[in-house]
Amino acid sequence: MVVYWLLFAFFALGASIEQPFRMQGKSTLILTAGAIVLAALIGLRYGVGSDWVPYAAMYRRAGILSLESVLRQTDPGYQLLNWSVQQVGLGLWAVNIICGTIFSWGLLRFCRNQPLPWLAFAAAISYLGIVVAMGYTRQAVALGIILAGLAAVEKGASGLRFATYVAVAALFHRTAVMVLPLVAFSSERTRLLNFLVAVAVVVLAYDLFLSSSLTWFFSLYLDTEMSSQGAAIRVALVTIPAVVFLFNRKRFDFPVREDRIWRNFALAALVALVALFTVRSTTAVDRVSLYLLPLEIVILARIPLAFRSPIFAKLAVIALSGAILSVWMTFAVNAQYWLPYRLFPIGERINLTTRPH
């Protein structure tokens, strides 16, 4: 628990003293160093995360499969990474280091685009950086790549370039393609053309990434009516910022394209809220809603500027982020799989049947 609080405190302290739009010099280097530490903690964890055992099994299986067989597996990017690490004789820690680096790189790029980068990191670390990145490895990599793609779009990248980011992300978790329409509809083209482009993108993405695994998705999450204990909290993490943004769009003063992107994310968050009470499987809603977490970062990080009370609002955002971390560690059913934090014992064999204690 202490490791998580120290990590959060590092970014919270930086957020409390930073000035808007003044990210340069030592501040940039220190924030980058913080991202490197995050990548190391993600990569060198041992037995941390509720999916640790299944991921260890994937790593072991990649060591006995041929390259051709590995590339036929679900999420071939992640499977290829496991296979490659096995070929050079490294352990699961190396796979996690690479995944943690990709996630932290994307998060850093995205946060540095915000007017208050340290505050953006503090808002992200309490859930996205600790729970998601240290628990859902494949989706964390996909999210890191998507965050980097969103950062590129904020700097003027085309929709086609963003689609490339999503395509790479989908190699690690195919559900990443669900982000594509949210950005496709942000173009300044006519509504009809936007609609046609979005339909074409969705159809192409489905054909390339989802058609072979959609049956599995429905049978695993929907037909079996799987439920996630914390789904309501995770959906709340995106719906509350969505409501704040939709009722105060002018205050946030986004450029036109970014305003449309975050409008789409906000509307998708409201759809997730409705689905939480209407779809049989809350796990399905939970997994999809993870891709909406960039909305939480960008809105919380801009609240001090939107409501023109930089000191009070900044402290309120830091306190809220700390409360999210505290509530999760205290009350989340699965928090036991993150506590305490453990470092990977290099060279130790991985037990696939029991968790390390």
C-alpha positions in Angstrom: 0.0 0.0 0.0 2.9 2.4 0.9 4.3 2.1 -2.7 1.0 3.2 -4.2 0.6 6.1 -1.9 4.2 7.3 -2.5 3.6 7.1 -6.3 0.4 9.1 -6.0 2.0 11.6 -3.6 4.9 12.3 -6.0 2.5 13.4 -8.8 0.1 15.1 -6.3 3.0 17.2 -4.9 4.0 18.3 -8.4 0.4 19.1 -9.3 0.0 21.3 -6.2 2.9 23.6 -7.2 2.7 23.7 -11.0 1.6 26.7 -13.0 -0.7 26.4 -16.1 1.1 26.2 -19.4 4.6 26.4 -17.8 5.8 22.9 -18.3 9.5 23.2 -19.2 13.0 22.5 -18.0 13.4 20.7 -14.7 9.6 20.1 -14.4 9.6 18.2 -17.7 12.5 16.1 -16.7 11.1 15.3 -13.3 7.7 14.4 -14.7 9.4 12.1 -17.3 11.4 10.5 -14.5 8.1 9.9 -12.7 6.8 8.1 -15.8 9.9 6.0 -15.9 9.4 5.0 -12.3 5.7 4.1 -13.1 6.9 1.9 -16.0 9.4 0.2 -13.7 6.8 -0.5 -11.0 4.3 -1.8 -13.5 7.0 -4.1 -15.1 8.7 -5.4 -12.0 5.6 -6.3 -10.0 5.2 -9.9 -8.9 1.9 -11.5 -8.2 0.1 -8.1 -8.4 -3.2 -7.9 -10.2 -6.3 -10.1 -10.3 -5.2 -11.5 -13.7 -1.7 -12.4 -12.8 -2.1 -16.2 -13.1 -3.8 -16.1 -16.6 -1.1 -13.8 -17.9 1.6 -16.1 -16.5 -0.1 -19.0 -18.2 0.0 -17.1 -21.6 3.7 -16.4 -21.1 4.4 -20.1 -20.4 2.3 -21.2 -23.4 4.1 -18.9 -25.7 7.3 -20.7 -24.9 6.1 -24.0 -26.3 4.3 -22.7 -29.4 5.7 -22.0 -32.9 5.7 -18.5 -34.2 2.9 -19.4 -36.6 0.8 -20.7 -33.8 1.5 -17.7 -31.7 0.3 -15.3 -34.4 -3.0 -17.2 -34.7 -3.7 -16.5 -31.0 -6.1 -13.8 -29.8 -4.4 -10.4 -29.5 -1.3 -11.4 -31.6 0.7 -8.4 -30.6 0.8 -9.4 -27.0 1.3 -13.1 -27.9 4.2 -12.2 -30.2 5.8 -10.2 -27.4 5.6 -13.2 -25.1 7.1 -15.4 -27.7 9.9 -13.0 -28.5 10.8 -12.6 -24.8 10.9 -16.4 -24.5 13.2 -16.7 -27.5 15.9 -14.5 -25.8 15.5 -16.3 -22.5 14.1 -13.5 -20.4 11.2 -13.8 -17.9 7.7 -12.5 -17.5 9.2 -9.4 -15.9 10.6 -8.4 -19.3 7.2 -8.7 -21.0 5.7 -6.5 -18.2 8.5 -3.9 -18.5 7.9 -3.5 -22.2 4.1 -3.2 -21.6 4.6 -0.8 -18.7 6.9 1.3 -20.8 4.4 1.5 -23.7 1.6 2.5 -21.3 3.7 5.1 -19.4 4.9 6.6 -22.7 1.4 7.1 -24.0 0.2 8.5 -20.7 3.1 10.9 -20.5 2.5 12.1 -24.1 -1.2 12.7 -23.3 -0.6 14.4 -20.0 2.1 16.7 -21.4 -0.5 18.0 -23.9 -2.7 19.3 -21.0 -2.4 22.8 -19.5 -1.7 21.2 -16.1 0.4 18.0 -16.9 1.2 17.1 -13.3 -2.5 17.4 -12.3 -3.4 15.2 -15.3 -0.9 12.6 -14.1 -2.2 12.7 -10.5 -5.8 12.2 -11.8 -4.7 9.3 -13.9 -2.4 7.5 -11.4 -5.0 6.7 -8.8 -7.0 4.3 -11.0 -5.6 4.1 -14.5 -2.0 3.9 -13.5 -2.4 1.5 -10.5 -5.5 -0.6 -11.1 -5.6 -0.8 -14.9 -1.9 -0.8 -15.8 -1.0 -3.2 -13.0 -4.0 -5.5 -13.5 -5.2 -5.5 -17.1 -1.9 -5.7 -19.0 -3.2 -6.0 -22.6 -5.8 -3.3 -22.2 -3.3 -1.1 -20.5 -0.9 -1.4 -23.5 -3.9 -0.6 -25.8 -4.8 2.4 -23.7 -1.3 3.7 -23.7 -1.2 3.6 -27.5 -4.6 5.2 -27.7 -3.5 8.0 -25.3 -0.5 8.6 -27.6 -2.8 8.7 -30.6 -5.1 11.2 -28.9 -2.1 13.4 -28.1 -1.2 13.3 -31.7 -4.7 14.3 -32.7 -4.6 17.2 -30.2 -1.5 18.4 -32.1 -3.3 18.2 -35.5 -2.8 14.6 -36.6 -5.3 13.3 -39.2 -8.0 10.8 -38.5 -6.1 8.3 -40.7 -3.0 8.6 -38.4 -5.1 8.1 -35.3 -6.6 5.0 -37.0 -3.1 3.6 -37.3 -2.6 4.1 -33.6 -5.9 2.2 -32.9 -4.9 -0.6 -35.3 -1.6 -1.1 -33.4 -3.5 -1.0 -30.1 -6.0 -3.6 -31.3 -3.1 -6.0 -31.8 -2.9 -6.0 -28.0 -6.6 -5.9 -27.2 -9.1 -6.0 -30.1 -11.8 -4.0 -28.2 -9.6 -1.0 -28.7 -11.3 -0.4 -32.1 -14.3 0.9 -30.2 -12.5 4.2 -29.8 -12.4 4.8 -33.6 -15.9 6.1 -34.1 -15.5 8.6 -31.2 -12.7 10.3 -33.1 -14.1 9.7 -36.6 -17.2 11.8 -35.7 -15.1 14.7 -34.6 -14.2 15.8 -38.1 -15.4 19.1 -39.5 -16.9 17.4 -42.5 -20.6 17.4 -43.0 -22.7 15.2 -40.8 -23.6 12.8 -43.6 -19.9 12.4 -44.6 -19.0 11.9 -40.9 -21.6 9.2 -40.7 -20.4 7.4 -43.8 -16.8 7.6 -42.7 -17.7 6.3 -39.2 -19.7 3.4 -40.7 -16.8 2.5 -43.0 -14.3 2.6 -40.2 -16.4 0.5 -37.9 -17.1 -2.1 -40.7 -13.4 -2.3 -41.5 -12.4 -2.5 -37.9 -14.9 -5.3 -37.3 -13.7 -7.2 -40.3 -10.0 -6.9 -39.3 -10.1 -7.3 -35.6 -13.4 -8.3 -34.1 -15.2 -10.8 -36.4 -13.2 -13.8 -35.2 -13.5 -13.0 -31.5 -16.9 -11.5 -31.2 -18.5 -14.8 -30.5 -16.0 -15.4 -27.7 -16.8 -12.0 -26.3 -20.5 -12.6 -26.2 -20.2 -16.1 -24.9 -17.8 -15.1 -22.1 -19.3 -11.9 -20.9 -22.9 -11.7 -22.1 -24.2 -15.2 -22.4 -22.6 -16.2 -19.0 -23.8 -12.9 -17.5 -20.4 -12.2 -15.9 -20.4 -9.4 -13.4 -17.6 -7.1 -12.2 -17.9 -6.0 -8.5 -16.5 -2.6 -9.2 -18.2 -1.9 -12.6 -20.5 0.8 -11.1 -17.5 2.7 -9.7 -15.5 2.4 -12.9 -18.4 3.7 -15.0 -18.9 6.5 -12.4 -15.3 7.5 -13.0 -16.2 8.5 -16.6 -19.9 9.5 -16.3 -19.3 12.2 -13.6 -16.7 14.0 -15.7 -18.9 13.5 -18.7 -21.8 15.3 -17.0 -19.5 18.1 -15.7 -18.2 18.6 -19.3 -21.6 18.4 -21.1 -23.1 21.0 -18.8 -20.1 23.3 -19.0 -18.7 22.9 -22.5 -18.0 26.6 -23.0 -16.1 26.8 -19.8 -13.6 24.2 -20.9 -12.9 26.2 -24.1 -11.5 23.3 -26.2 -10.6 23.8 -29.8 -13.5 22.7 -32.1 -12.1 19.3 -33.0 -11.1 18.4 -29.4 -14.5 19.7 -28.1 -16.2 17.2 -30.5 -14.0 14.4 -29.5 -14.7 14.8 -25.8 -18.3 15.4 -26.5 -18.3 11.9 -28.1 -16.5 10.4 -25.2 -19.0 12.0 -22.8 -22.0 10.7 -24.7 -20.4 7.2 -24.8 -19.9 7.4 -21.0 -23.7 8.1 -20.6 -24.4 5.1 -22.9 -22.2 3.0 -20.6 -24.2 4.2 -17.6 -27.4 3.1 -19.2 -25.9 -0.2 -20.3 -24.8 -0.8 -16.7 -28.5 -1.2 -15.8 -29.7 -2.8 -19.0 -27.0 -5.2 -20.2 -26.9 -8.6 -18.5 -23.1 -8.6 -18.1 -21.6 -5.7 -16.1 -18.2 -7.1 -17.0 -18.7 -6.4 -20.7 -19.7 -2.8 -19.8 -16.7 -2.5 -17.5 -14.2 -3.6 -20.0 -15.5 -1.3 -22.7 -15.7 1.7 -20.4 -12.0 1.5 -19.6 -11.4 3.1 -23.0 -13.3 6.2 -21.9 -10.9 6.9 -19.0 -9.0 9.5 -21.0 -12.1 11.7 -20.5 -11.6 11.6 -16.8 -8.0 12.7 -17.1 -8.6 15.6 -19.5 -11.7 17.0 -17.7 -10.3 16.7 -14.1 -7.0 18.3 -15.3 -8.8 21.3 -16.7 -11.3 22.0 -13.9 -9.1 24.6 -12.2 -9.0 26.6 -15.4 -12.6 26.0 -16.4 -14.0 27.3 -13.1 -11.3 30.0 -12.6 -10.4 28.9 -9.0 -7.0 27.4 -9.7 -5.8 26.8 -6.1 -9.0 25.5 -4.5 -10.1 23.5 -7.6 -6.6 22.0 -8.0 -6.6 20.8 -4.4 -10.1 19.5 -4.8 -9.1 17.4 -7.8 -6.0 16.1 -5.9 -8.2 15.2 -2.9 -10.8 13.5 -5.2 -8.0 11.4 -6.9 -6.6 10.4 -3.5 -10.1 9.5 -2.3 -10.6 7.3 -5.3 -7.3 5.4 -4.5 -8.2 5.2 -0.8 -11.8 3.9 -1.4 -10.5 1.3 -4.0 -7.8 0.0 -1.7 -10.2 -0.1 1.3 -13.4 -1.5 -0.2 -12.7 -3.0 -3.6 -13.2 -6.8 -3.5 -10.2 -7.4 -5.8 -7.9 -5.0 -4.0 -6.4 -7.9 -2.2 -4.6 -8.9 -5.4 -2.7 -5.6 -5.5 -1.8 -5.6 -1.8 0.9 -5.6 -0.8 3.0 -4.5 -3.7 5.7 -7.1 -4.5 8.8 -6.9 -6.6 9.6 -9.6 -9.2 12.2 -12.1 -8.0 14.3 -12.4 -11.1 14.8 -16.1 -12.0 12.1 -17.4 -9.7 9.7 -19.9 -11.3 6.1 -18.8 -11.6 3.5 -20.8 -9.8 0.3 -21.0 -12.0 -1.9 -22.6 -9.4 -1.4 -20.5 -6.3 -0.8 -16.8 -5.8 2.5 -15.7 -4.1 2.1 -14.4 -0.5 
